[in-house]
Amino acid sequence: MGDRVSEEIAALKDEDWALREEAAMLLGDFADPRAVAPLVEALHDEDRAVREAAAAALRKIGRPAVSVLVQVLRHPNGNVQEASAAILKDLADPDTVEPLIACLTSQNWVVRMHAAQALGTLGDERAIRPLVPLLMDPVKAVRVDTTNALARIGRPALGTLLAALRHEEWVLRLHACEALGKIRAEEAVEPLCEILVKDRDMAVRQDAARALGDIGHAKALKALTAALQDIQVRPFAVAALGKLKDPRAVDTLVDVVTGKSRPVDARKVPVCGDESGDLDVEEMEVQIFAIGALAEIGEDRAIEPLIKALKDTRLRADAAGALGRMGLRVAPPLLAAMKAETDSNILYHARAILSEVGWRPKVVMK
């Protein structure tokens, strides 16, 4: 084995890229620590296949490669920096927390991204405060992975994230909402409700609604219901109400589906054949979200309004899907409605719903 390792290390310098790639793969299989430094050097090979094979080999070698990979996190070659950070992310060694925190200020956004991912996997509380500034990173991928990292660290990050809800920068408040929603801590409900109602930025209010839906606590019901008056947040609040699965939201959602709570400032465009002479563009989307929310809650009170929604060509497919999710209990009222129905399209969807819920006509034996 010793001779083979030396031979394959030498082959990493061969002129033929295919031989260099094969040598890297074999060194990974051998998992000999002597190959670490040569494989790290191969991370800036001119051929991508060789670089990828070297990275895969270092992952196989594992912990013996950690100290060398940490040393090259500041390598002048960008490929080496990125590959080292990516490998360390996958190795998830507790000894790499401090070096990875240092990478959060790298000029290379790929390195920042991998470092954030790695710190999320490691779940070390020391990473919380250094991660927070990356919620404002100019690169969206870094912001997203930082949000996920803080969410993975979980409850230890709560205090810092709740404080971030009061930050002047809207993008930091936005991603703090997202992380809090993923952590799903009850302590975040009241602060998020305040953001939902009072924040000056539309996107932040929208993400607060999403987060409250993800947390799914009944304490959010009042604030989400109030947010239905915010035309920019209305669809997000409706979707969140469904995620609460609180029966108290049913009447509110039915009013949305039936058009009883249409906001006065909704944008409208003329449509031929519409009884009102116009189409409430945003509200149709909200109605569809409300239909889905009623299906999530699954209360019997929603069945009749959903059956009536089958008459609206714009809502029919979604109403049919929602009824199908509610099971066999929709069959009796649906069958009753079909007796007086003459529209073939509605009857087609009704039959499809009955089939989906497993209803079968009784066969009368003579």
DRENZA-311849 format. One record per residue: y, z, x of N, C-alpha, C in turn. Coordinates in steps of 0.1 Angstrom, whole numbers, plus 2048, in hexadecimal, padded with zeros to 3 digits. Layout:
<pts>
YZXYZXYZX...
</pts>
This chain:
<pts>
7F480080880080080080D80080980C80881481880981C81C7FB8218137F38268167E682B81B7DD8208157DE81481A7D68098287D980582C7E680583A7EA8028437E380C8407E58198487DF82484A7D082283E7CA81F83F7BB81D8487B78128477BE80784F7BA7FB85E7BE7FD8607C880586E7CB8088747C081186C7BB81A8717B08228737A381A86A7A181086B7968078777967FE87E7A17FD88B7A17F58967997FC89379680989D78D81089977F81188E77B80B88976D80B89376480589375780B89C74D8068997497F788C74A7F48887467E688A7517DC89374E7D28967597C888A75D7C18807547BE8747587B786C7627BF86B7617CC86476A7D486B7787D48797777D48817847D487E78B7C787E7837BC87C78A7AF86E7907AE8647897B385678E7B385579B7BB85C79B7C785C7A67D08627B27C986D7B07C28737BC7BB86A7C17B08637B87A985A7BD79E84E7C57A48497C07AF83E7C77B58427D57BB84E7D57C08537E27C58547EC7BA8587E77AE8597F07A384B7F679F8417ED7A08337F179D82E7FB7A78327F97B482E8027BE8348107BD8418107B884981D7B684A8257C384C81E7CE84D8257DA85C8287DD8608347E086E8387E28748307ED86C82B7F78728238028788167FD8758127F187A8057EC8888077E688C8147E48988167DC8A480F7E28A78127EE8B380C7F58B37FD7F58A87F77F98A77E87F98A97E27EA8A47E97E08A57E47D38B47E67CE8BA7F07D28C87F27CF8D07E77D58CD7E37E18D47D87E88D17CB7E08C67CA7DA8C27BE7D28CA7BD7C58D17C87C18D87C87B58E47BE7B68E87BA7C18F37B07C28EE7A37C88E17A17C68DB7947C98E27897C18E377D7C88EA7727C18E376D7B58D67707B48CF76B7A88CD77679E8D07737918CF77D7878C17827858B77797858AA77E7838A578878D8AA7867998A77907A48AD79D7A18BA79D79D8C27A979A8BB7B178F8B77A97848B07B07798A37B677D89B7AF78688E7B478A8907C179389B7C179B89E7CC7A38A17D879B8A97D67908AD7E17878A17E67808987DE77B88C7E27748837EA77E8827E678A87A7ED7948807FB79788D7FC79889380979A89181378E89180D78288D81677787F81B77887681277D86881777E86782278986E82079386E82A79E87383879987D83779188284378A88A84C79388785979288F8647988928627A788985D7AF88C85B7BD8978517BF89B8497B58A683F7B78B38457B38B38517AC8C08567A68CB8587B18C885F7BB8D28627C58D98567CB8D184C7CE8D683F7D48DF8387C98DA8377BD8E18317B38EF8387B08EF8457B18FC84C7AF9058487BA9008477C69098437D29108367D090982C7C990F81F7C891681C7BB9198277B39208257A792E8207AA9338227B694181D7BA9408117C393480B7C39327FF7CC93D7F47C99427EE7D394C7E37D19477D77C993A7D57C89347CA7C09327CF7B29387C87A99387CB79A92A7CB7959217C27999137C179490C7CE79890E7D37A49087DF7A890C7EB7A09197EC79E91F7F77969187F77889197EC7829147EB7749057EE7738FD7E877D8EF7EA77C8EB7F977F8F27FF7898F080D78C8F28167808FE81477990181C76D8F781A7628F280D7608E980A7568DB8117598D78107658CA8167698CB8267688D682C76C8D783A76B8D883E75C8DD8367548DD8387458CF8397408C68307458B88307408B083C7468B48407528AC84A7598B08587538BC85974E8C08667488BD8727508C187375C8BF87E7658CA8887648C78957618D289F75F8DB8A076B8D689D7778DE89E7838E98937848E988A77B8F387F77B8FF88177390088D76C90B88F76291888E76991B89577492889477B92B88678092288078792587278B92886978092186A77592486176993186576393587176294287575D94D86E76694B86E77395486777C95585877994B85277494B84477095384176495684B75C95E84875096C84375397084575F97D84076397C83376B97182D76C96F82177397781576E97C80C77798380077397A7F676C96D7F876E9637EF76895F7F475A9627ED75095F7F27429507F373F9487EA7469397EB7449347F874A93A7FC75593680975B93A81575294681474C94A81E74394181F73793D81373293481372692781972992181573491381B73891482A73A91F82E74192183C74392284473692983F72D92B84672091D84771991683C71990883C7138FF8467199008467278F785072E8FB85E72B90786172A90C86F72890887371A90886971090486C7038F58707038ED86870A8DF86B70B8DC8797118E487C71C8E28897238E689571A8F08927128F589D7098FB8A970F9018A771B9078B37229158B571D9188C271A9258C57159318C271F92D8C272C9388BF73593E8B17339378A872C93C89B72B94689971F9478A471794F8A270A95D89E70D9648A77149738A471697589771E96D89472997088872F96D87B72796487D71D96187271496C86F70A97387970597C8776FB98786C6FE98D86C70A99786170C99185370A98485170C97E84470B97D83F6FC9808486F39818446E598D83B6E399683B6ED9A28326EC9A08266F79958246FC99281A70699780C70199C8047099A07F67049957EE7009897F170597D7E97029757EF6F69737E86EC96D7ED6E095F7F36E29577EC6EB9497F06ED9497FE6F49538016FC95480E7029578186F89618156EF96481E6E49588226DC9518176D89458196CF93B8226D693781F6E292D8276E99328356EC93F8376EE9448446F094384C6E39468466D894484C6CB9368516C992D8486CC91E84B6CA91A8566D49208566E091C8606EA92086E6E592D86F6E093187C6DB9298806CF9258776C791D87A6BB90F87F6C090A87A6CA8FD87E6CF8FE88C6D690988F6DC90B89C6E290B8A66D69118A26CB9108A96BF91A8B56BD9158C06B891D8CB6B49268D16BF9218D16CC92B8D66D69388CD6D79388C16D29438B96D294D8BB6C69488C36BC9508C46B095E8C86B29608D36B996E8D86BB9778CE6C19728C76CB97B8BC6D297E8B16C89748AD6C19768A26B797F8A56AC97E8B26A79878B669C9958B76A19978BB6AD9A48BB6B39A98AC6B59A08A36B89A48956B99A988F6AC9A68956A19AB8906949BA8916939C089A69B9CE89C69A9D68946A59CE88C6AD9D58856B89DE87A6B39E88776BB9F286D6B79ED85F6B69E385C6BF9DD84F6BF9D384D6B49D68426AC9CE8406A09BF83C6A49BE8356AF9B08316B29A783D6B69AE8476BC9A68536C09A285A6B39AB85B6A99A886269D99D85A69699D84D6969938456909858476959848476A29778496A89728576A797C8616A797886E6A597187069797786968D97186967F96386368096185868795485268894A85C68E94E86269994486B6A094187769794B87D69094988868793F88467C94187867793887466C92987367192886F67E91A86E68391487B68691C88568A91789268D91389968091A89667591789B6679188AA6669228AF66C9248BE66B92D8C165F9298CC6589318D064C93F8D46509418D965C94E8DE6609588D36619548C666295D8BB6639628B665595C8BB64A95F8B563D96E8B86399728C463A9808C763698A8BF63E9898C064C9938B86549928A96519868A364E98689564B98C89263D98A89C63499189A6279A08996289A58A16319B48A16339B88946399B088F6439B38826499B287763F9A88786369A686E62C9B286D6239B98786209C48786169D187661D9D387B6299E087B62F9E287263B9D886D6429DB86664E9E385964B9EC8566549F584B6529EF83E6559E383E65C9DD83165F9D282D6569D28216519C881D6479BA81E64D9B88186599AB81865F9A58266619AD82F6659A983D6669A48436599AC84164F9A884664199B84063D99983364098D82C63C98183264498383565197883B65897584965497F85065097D85E64B97485D63E97785363696E85262A96084F62E95E84663795184363C94A84F64295185764A94C86365094786D64595086F63B94C87863094087462993E86762793286262192686462A92886263791C86564091887464092287D64091F88B63F91988E63291E88962791788A61A91889861492389F6169248AC61192D8AC6049298B45FA9308B45ED93E8B85EE9428BF5F89508C45FA95A8B85FB9548AC5FE95D8A06009608995F295989E5E895A8965DB9698955D69708A05D697E8A05D19878965D99868975E698F88F5EF98B8805ED97E87D5ED97A86F5EB97E8695DE97D8725D498286D5C699186A5C69988735CD9A78715CE9AA8645D69A28615E09A48565E89A28495E199C8495D599A83D5CE9A88375CA9B283F5CA9C083A5C79C68325D39C08345DE9C582D5EA9BE81F5EB9C58155E89BF8075E79B88035F39BD8085FF9B880460C9AB80B60F9A981760999E81F60C99481F60199881A5F599081B5E99818175EB97E80B5F19708075F29688105FB96E81660596781F60E96482C60796E8315FF96C83D5F896183C5ED9618305E795682E5DD94882E5E39478275EE93A8275F69368355FA94083D5FF93D84A6039398535F893F8515EC93B8595E092C8575DD92784B5DF9198495DD9108515E79158515F390D8585FD90D8675FB91786D5F491787B5F190B87E5E89078745E08FC8765D68FF8825CC90B8845C991088E5C09118895B290A88E5A990A88959B91888A59592189259A92E89359593788759793287E5A09398725A393686759A92C86859192785D58993185858093886157894285C56F94D85457695185958195C85258995884458D94B84359194683759694482D58A93F83257F93E82A57394B82456F95682C57096382756C96781C57596381D58296681258B95F80558795280758494A7FB58194F7F45749537FD56A9577F755D9667F355D96D7F556897B7F15699857FA56398180756098A81055A99481656499181557199A81C57A9A08125849A28055809A87FB5889B67FF58D9B87FF59A9C680359F9D07F959C9DC7FD5999E77F45949EB7EB59F9EA7EF5AC9EF7E75B79E47DD5BD9D97DB5B69CF7D25BC9D47C45BC9D07BD5C69D47AE5C89CC7A65BE9D279D5B79CC7955AD9CF7865B09C577D5AC9C776F5AD9C37695A09C975E59C9C575758F9B77515909AF7535869A174D58599F74757799B73A57799873456A98C73A56498E73C55798274254F98175154F98975855798976655799176B54B98C7755439927795379A077F53A9A27855459AF78B5489B878254E9B37765529BB76C5589BD76D5679B777756D9B877957B9AC7815809AA78158D99F7875949A479259D9A079E59B9A47A95A499A7A95B099F7A35BB9977A05C69917AC5CD9997B55D09957C25D798C7CA5CD9907CA5C19897D35B797B7CE5B59787C15B596B7BC5B49627C15BF9677C25CB95F7C75D695D7D65D49677DD5CF9657EC5CC95B7EE5C195B7E55B79517E75AC9437E55B29417DC5BB9347D95C19307E65C99397EC5D09367F85D89328035CE9398045C293680E5B992980C5B39258005B09177FD5AB90D8035B590F8005C29058055CC9068145CD91181A5CB9128295CB90B82F5BF90C8295B490482E5A88F582D5AB8F18235B18E38225B48DF82C5BE8E88305C88E583A5D18E38485CA8EC84B5C18EB8575BA8DF8585B08DD84C5A98D184B5A18D08535948DC85658F8DD85D5828DA8545768D385956C8D08515608DD84C5598E885455A8F58505548FA8435588F583E5648FA8325698F38265648E882855D8DF81C5598E681354F8EB8195458F281153A8FE80954090780F54891280854E90E7FD5579037FF55E8FE7F55678F87E955F8F17EC5548EC7E154B8F77D95469027E054290E7D853D9147D05489137D55549197CD5609127C05629057BF55D8FE7B255E9067A655790E7AA54D91679F54692179954F9257A055992F79B56292979356D92C78656D92677D57792878158693478858893878C59593079859A92B7A05919247AD5949157AC5919117A158A9037A15858F87A45908F979D59B8EF79E5A58EE7AC5AA8FA7B25AD8FA7C05B28F57CA5A88F97C859B8F47D15918E57D058F8E07C45908D27C258F8CA7C959A8D07C85A68CA7CE5B28CA7DE5B18D57E35AB8D67F15A98CC7F659F8CB7EF5948C27F358A8B37F258F8B07E85978A37E759D8A07F35A68AA7F95AC8A88055B58A58125AD8A98115A08A881E59889B82059189281659388481858E88181658087581A57C87081656E87881C56388082656588882C55A89282355589681855C8A080E55789980554C88C80554B8867FB5428897FD53488880952E88B80A51F89980551B8A480A5228B180551E8B37F65218AD7F152C8AE7E352F8A77DB52589C7DF5208947D751689C7D75098A37E25068AB7E34FA8B67DA4FA8BD7D95068C87D05088C47C15078B87BE50C8B37B050C8B17AB4FE8AE7B44F48AB7AF4E78B77A84E18C37AC4E48CF7A64DF8D679C4E88CF79A4F38D67914FD8D17834FC8DB77A4FD8D876B4FB8DB7635088E276A5128E576351E8D97625278D575652A8C87545328C97595408D57595468D775E5548D576D5548DB77454A8D97835498CA7865468C477F53E8B678153B8AD77F5478B177554F8A977255B8AA77E5658B67845668B778F56F8B179C5698B179D55C8AB7A955689C7A855889679D55788779B55988479E56888C79A57188A79C57F88B7AB5828947B257B8957C157D8887C85788847C456C8787CA56686C7C857086B7BC5758607B957F8617C258B86D7C359086F7CB59C86C7DA59A86F7DF58F86C7EE58C85E7F05888567E55868487E75838457E857484E7E456C84B7E455D8427D955A8387DC55182F7D154C82E7D353D82F7C853682E7C95278207CE5238207D65188137DB51380C7D050C7FF7CF50F7F77C55087F07CB4FC7F37C64F17ED7CB4E57DF7C44E27D57CC4E17C77C64DF7C57C54D07C07B94CC7BD7B74BE7AF7BB4BB
</pts>
